[in-house]
């Protein structure tokens, strides 16, 4: 259980940093991280990090795709974690 928590925490910190990196790249006209990859990070248990990254860096907050899909992926992630604990998989 502690390992799962550590993995989730680490991945969400990385997801948060990825949003910051993409915002930095946007400001400096560098090659960006694709929206598909950002949303994939969110879907793969990084929705909290992506969501906090959106707020902290004010990045992708006007994009309807992110306004809708990041909360949806959070619900999916929460349901997956709940199922893991409910069915004693972890």
Backbone as a chain_set.jsonl record, in Angstrom:
{"seq": "XXXXXXXXXXXXXXXXXXXXXXXXXXXXXXXXXXXXXXXXXXXXXXXXXXXXXXXXXXXXXXXXXXXXXXXXXXXXXXXXXXXXXXXXXX", "coords": {"N": [[0.822, -1.189, 0.0], [1.929, 1.232, 0.802], [3.855, 1.46, -1.162], [2.313, 1.784, -3.493], [1.13, 4.263, -2.92], [3.445, 5.872, -2.862], [4.31, 5.56, -5.519], [2.145, 6.714, -6.913], [2.263, 9.326, -5.893], [4.824, 10.132, -6.781], [4.508, 9.931, -9.601], [2.508, 11.865, -9.985], [3.809, 14.18, -9.195], [5.753, 14.269, -11.196], [4.035, 14.57, -13.404], [2.956, 17.075, -12.82], [5.29, 18.618, -13.058], [5.783, 18.217, -15.767], [3.742, 19.719, -16.927], [4.634, 22.25, -16.179], [7.057, 22.355, -17.572], [6.097, 22.27, -20.207], [4.724, 24.699, -20.293], [6.857, 26.472, -19.952], [8.249, 25.908, -22.32], [6.353, 26.811, -24.126], [6.366, 29.561, -23.672], [8.913, 30.194, -24.555], [9.055, 29.572, -27.207], [9.765, 26.927, -27.961], [10.028, 23.416, -28.921], [7.043, 21.779, -28.245], [5.305, 19.775, -25.747], [3.051, 17.351, -26.708], [-0.537, 17.741, -26.723], [-1.895, 15.381, -26.612], [-0.058, 13.7, -25.283], [0.064, 14.997, -22.803], [-2.548, 14.646, -21.883], [-2.562, 11.893, -21.817], [-0.756, 11.402, -19.748], [-2.339, 12.345, -17.693], [-4.483, 10.51, -17.779], [-3.163, 8.145, -17.121], [-3.021, 7.854, -14.283], [-2.116, 10.369, -13.448], [-3.697, 12.568, -13.044], [-4.144, 14.344, -10.922], [-1.699, 15.701, -10.635], [-1.51, 16.884, -13.201], [-3.803, 18.481, -13.137], [-3.255, 20.228, -10.936], [-0.988, 21.366, -12.045], [-2.089, 22.715, -14.218], [-3.472, 24.728, -12.858], [-1.441, 25.981, -11.27], [0.494, 26.843, -13.138], [-1.057, 28.211, -14.858], [-1.832, 27.056, -17.311], [-3.101, 25.706, -20.251], [-5.663, 26.165, -19.402], [-7.739, 27.385, -20.711], [-8.454, 25.709, -22.681], [-10.991, 23.709, -23.843], [-10.918, 20.961, -24.087], [-9.118, 20.182, -22.085], [-10.359, 21.234, -19.829], [-12.53, 19.552, -19.604], [-11.617, 16.847, -19.905], [-9.53, 16.403, -18.001], [-10.773, 16.496, -15.372], [-12.493, 14.278, -15.832], [-10.65, 12.187, -16.201], [-9.606, 12.229, -13.654], [-11.741, 11.227, -12.153], [-11.885, 8.661, -13.233], [-9.347, 7.72, -12.452], [-9.615, 7.863, -9.634], [-11.659, 6.008, -9.25], [-10.354, 3.698, -10.09], [-8.292, 3.446, -8.178], [-9.853, 3.165, -5.881], [-11.118, 0.722, -6.503], [-8.908, -0.975, -6.513], [-8.237, -1.006, -3.784], [-10.673, -1.774, -2.608], [-11.158, -4.345, -3.598], [-9.017, -5.615, -2.543], [-6.624, -5.798, -4.0], [-4.256, -4.567, -3.813]], "CA": [[0.0, 0.0, 0.0], [2.829, 2.382, 0.828], [4.506, 1.531, -2.462], [1.351, 2.372, -4.422], [1.028, 5.682, -2.595], [4.686, 6.507, -3.312], [4.295, 5.591, -6.979], [1.169, 7.725, -7.328], [2.806, 10.642, -5.549], [5.937, 10.413, -7.69], [3.988, 10.159, -10.943], [1.781, 13.123, -10.02], [4.82, 15.248, -9.174], [6.305, 14.307, -12.554], [2.995, 15.137, -14.27], [2.935, 18.501, -12.496], [6.484, 19.215, -13.662], [5.608, 18.184, -17.219], [2.939, 20.901, -17.27], [5.518, 23.407, -16.045], [8.006, 22.314, -18.69], [5.387, 22.656, -21.428], [4.455, 26.143, -20.201], [8.144, 27.121, -20.219], [8.513, 25.759, -23.748], [5.406, 27.667, -24.838], [6.831, 30.949, -23.541], [10.203, 30.376, -25.208], [8.934, 29.092, -28.584], [10.484, 25.656, -28.127], [9.155, 22.305, -29.302], [6.122, 21.54, -27.145], [4.798, 18.443, -25.43], [1.745, 17.303, -27.366], [-1.712, 17.662, -25.853], [-2.183, 13.95, -26.465], [0.804, 13.164, -24.23], [-0.348, 15.579, -21.527], [-3.78, 13.964, -21.469], [-2.194, 10.514, -21.507], [-0.212, 11.458, -18.387], [-3.482, 12.494, -16.803], [-5.228, 9.254, -17.761], [-2.345, 7.115, -16.481], [-2.932, 8.129, -12.844], [-1.462, 11.641, -13.17], [-4.683, 13.644, -13.18], [-3.979, 15.342, -9.853], [-0.537, 16.505, -11.015], [-1.867, 17.69, -14.369], [-4.767, 19.487, -12.684], [-2.541, 21.256, -10.171], [-0.115, 22.055, -12.993], [-2.926, 23.66, -14.96], [-3.761, 25.877, -11.996], [-0.229, 26.656, -10.822], [1.196, 27.482, -14.253], [-2.083, 28.808, -15.713], [-1.509, 26.461, -18.607], [-4.169, 24.89, -20.854], [-6.904, 26.375, -18.652], [-8.786, 27.849, -21.615], [-8.757, 24.633, -23.633], [-12.161, 22.939, -23.422], [-10.504, 19.566, -23.998], [-8.5, 19.982, -20.781], [-11.376, 21.53, -18.818], [-13.435, 18.408, -19.491], [-10.971, 15.543, -19.79], [-8.735, 16.231, -16.775], [-11.668, 16.001, -14.307], [-12.972, 12.936, -16.166], [-9.572, 11.244, -15.889], [-9.506, 12.158, -12.19], [-12.79, 10.305, -11.7], [-11.439, 7.32, -13.634], [-8.227, 7.366, -11.576], [-10.136, 7.63, -8.285], [-12.393, 4.739, -9.281], [-9.365, 2.614, -10.196], [-7.639, 3.308, -6.868], [-10.87, 2.604, -4.986], [-11.295, -0.692, -6.842], [-7.718, -1.693, -6.052], [-8.326, -1.199, -2.339], [-11.912, -2.473, -2.266], [-11.004, -5.766, -3.91], [-7.763, -6.062, -1.916], [-5.623, -6.115, -5.023], [-2.982, -4.009, -3.338]], "C": [[0.865, 1.251, 0.0], [3.516, 2.569, -0.514], [3.581, 2.164, -3.493], [1.227, 3.87, -4.178], [2.265, 6.431, -3.083], [4.737, 6.609, -4.827], [3.328, 6.659, -7.499], [1.671, 9.133, -7.059], [3.908, 11.04, -6.523], [5.431, 10.741, -9.088], [3.237, 11.486, -11.041], [2.717, 14.32, -9.921], [5.445, 15.392, -10.56], [5.303, 14.934, -13.516], [2.878, 16.641, -14.065], [4.108, 19.213, -13.175], [6.398, 19.236, -15.189], [4.77, 19.374, -17.682], [3.786, 22.168, -17.191], [6.513, 23.492, -17.187], [7.326, 22.758, -19.983], [5.074, 24.146, -21.425], [5.732, 26.928, -20.501], [8.457, 27.075, -21.712], [7.587, 26.651, -24.572], [5.876, 29.121, -24.815], [8.09, 31.221, -24.353], [10.235, 29.801, -26.627], [9.791, 27.868, -28.877], [9.497, 24.58, -28.559], [8.358, 21.859, -28.085], [5.862, 20.07, -26.916], [3.38, 18.395, -25.984], [0.616, 17.207, -26.335], [-2.069, 16.211, -25.599], [-1.34, 13.358, -25.337], [0.457, 13.729, -22.859], [-1.597, 14.879, -20.996], [-3.516, 12.496, -21.142], [-1.586, 10.43, -20.105], [-1.341, 11.534, -17.37], [-4.252, 11.18, -16.673], [-4.474, 8.157, -17.006], [-1.988, 7.494, -15.044], [-2.231, 9.443, -12.497], [-2.411, 12.822, -13.209], [-4.538, 14.727, -12.114], [-2.806, 16.272, -10.203], [-0.826, 17.413, -12.192], [-2.827, 18.806, -13.958], [-4.107, 20.602, -11.884], [-1.585, 22.037, -11.066], [-0.874, 23.071, -13.824], [-3.172, 24.919, -14.137], [-2.502, 26.673, -11.655], [0.451, 27.437, -11.944], [0.249, 28.235, -15.181], [-1.869, 28.364, -17.154], [-2.633, 25.521, -19.035], [-5.511, 25.082, -20.143], [-8.047, 26.854, -19.543], [-9.2, 26.79, -22.628], [-9.896, 23.773, -23.1], [-11.802, 21.47, -23.228], [-9.922, 19.271, -22.613], [-9.483, 20.252, -19.65], [-12.28, 20.327, -18.562], [-12.678, 17.127, -19.154], [-10.135, 15.362, -18.526], [-9.633, 15.837, -15.595], [-12.211, 14.596, -14.575], [-11.899, 11.905, -15.836], [-9.352, 11.141, -14.384], [-10.525, 11.167, -11.638], [-12.407, 8.867, -12.039], [-10.314, 6.84, -12.723], [-8.708, 7.041, -10.171], [-10.884, 6.307, -8.217], [-11.43, 3.555, -9.339], [-8.679, 2.374, -8.855], [-8.616, 2.701, -5.864], [-11.035, 1.106, -5.235], [-10.103, -1.519, -6.369], [-7.792, -1.989, -4.559], [-9.56, -2.021, -1.944], [-11.789, -3.979, -2.498], [-9.686, -6.34, -3.416], [-6.718, -6.506, -2.932], [-4.253, -5.619, -4.58], [-2.728, -4.443, -1.926]], "O": [[0.577, 2.214, -0.71], [3.736, 3.698, -0.955], [4.021, 2.997, -4.286], [1.219, 4.658, -5.124], [2.144, 7.513, -3.659], [5.16, 7.632, -5.365], [3.658, 7.413, -8.414], [1.524, 10.025, -7.894], [3.918, 12.162, -7.03], [5.87, 11.718, -9.695], [3.317, 12.164, -12.065], [2.443, 15.367, -10.507], [5.644, 16.507, -11.042], [5.683, 15.747, -14.359], [2.718, 17.393, -15.026], [3.941, 20.269, -13.785], [6.887, 20.169, -15.827], [5.061, 19.969, -18.719], [3.668, 23.054, -18.038], [6.781, 24.575, -17.708], [7.896, 23.523, -20.762], [5.156, 24.79, -22.471], [5.696, 27.929, -21.217], [8.876, 28.073, -22.299], [7.996, 27.186, -25.602], [5.791, 29.823, -25.823], [8.314, 32.349, -24.793], [11.308, 29.57, -27.184], [10.455, 27.789, -29.91], [8.285, 24.799, -28.565], [8.924, 21.593, -27.025], [6.153, 19.227, -27.764], [2.593, 19.312, -25.748], [0.789, 16.673, -25.24], [-2.495, 15.851, -24.502], [-1.854, 12.595, -24.519], [0.547, 13.019, -21.857], [-1.688, 14.561, -19.811], [-4.182, 11.924, -20.279], [-1.87, 9.493, -19.36], [-1.308, 10.879, -16.328], [-4.628, 10.788, -15.568], [-5.089, 7.333, -16.329], [-0.824, 7.461, -14.643], [-1.793, 9.617, -11.36], [-1.978, 13.96, -13.389], [-4.785, 15.902, -12.386], [-2.92, 17.491, -10.077], [-0.436, 18.581, -12.19], [-2.673, 19.949, -14.389], [-4.367, 21.781, -12.122], [-1.393, 23.237, -10.869], [-0.369, 24.158, -14.105], [-3.091, 26.035, -14.651], [-2.5, 27.901, -11.742], [0.925, 28.553, -11.732], [0.682, 28.826, -16.169], [-1.745, 29.174, -18.072], [-3.058, 24.654, -18.272], [-6.402, 24.242, -20.274], [-9.211, 26.738, -19.161], [-10.184, 26.961, -23.348], [-9.78, 23.175, -22.03], [-12.313, 20.812, -22.321], [-10.204, 18.222, -22.034], [-9.447, 19.575, -18.623], [-12.738, 20.113, -17.44], [-13.052, 16.406, -18.229], [-10.044, 14.243, -18.023], [-9.279, 14.909, -14.867], [-12.372, 13.808, -13.642], [-12.2, 10.862, -15.255], [-8.956, 10.087, -13.887], [-10.208, 10.364, -10.76], [-12.585, 7.963, -11.222], [-10.32, 5.694, -12.273], [-8.268, 6.057, -9.576], [-10.759, 5.568, -7.241], [-11.669, 2.527, -8.705], [-8.505, 1.228, -8.441], [-8.244, 1.823, -5.085], [-11.086, 0.317, -4.292], [-10.272, -2.636, -5.882], [-7.452, -3.087, -4.119], [-9.488, -2.864, -1.05], [-12.259, -4.782, -1.692], [-9.286, -7.429, -3.826], [-6.014, -7.493, -2.718], [-3.224, -6.193, -4.937], [-1.707, -4.08, -1.342]]}, "num_chains": 1, "name": "protein.A"}
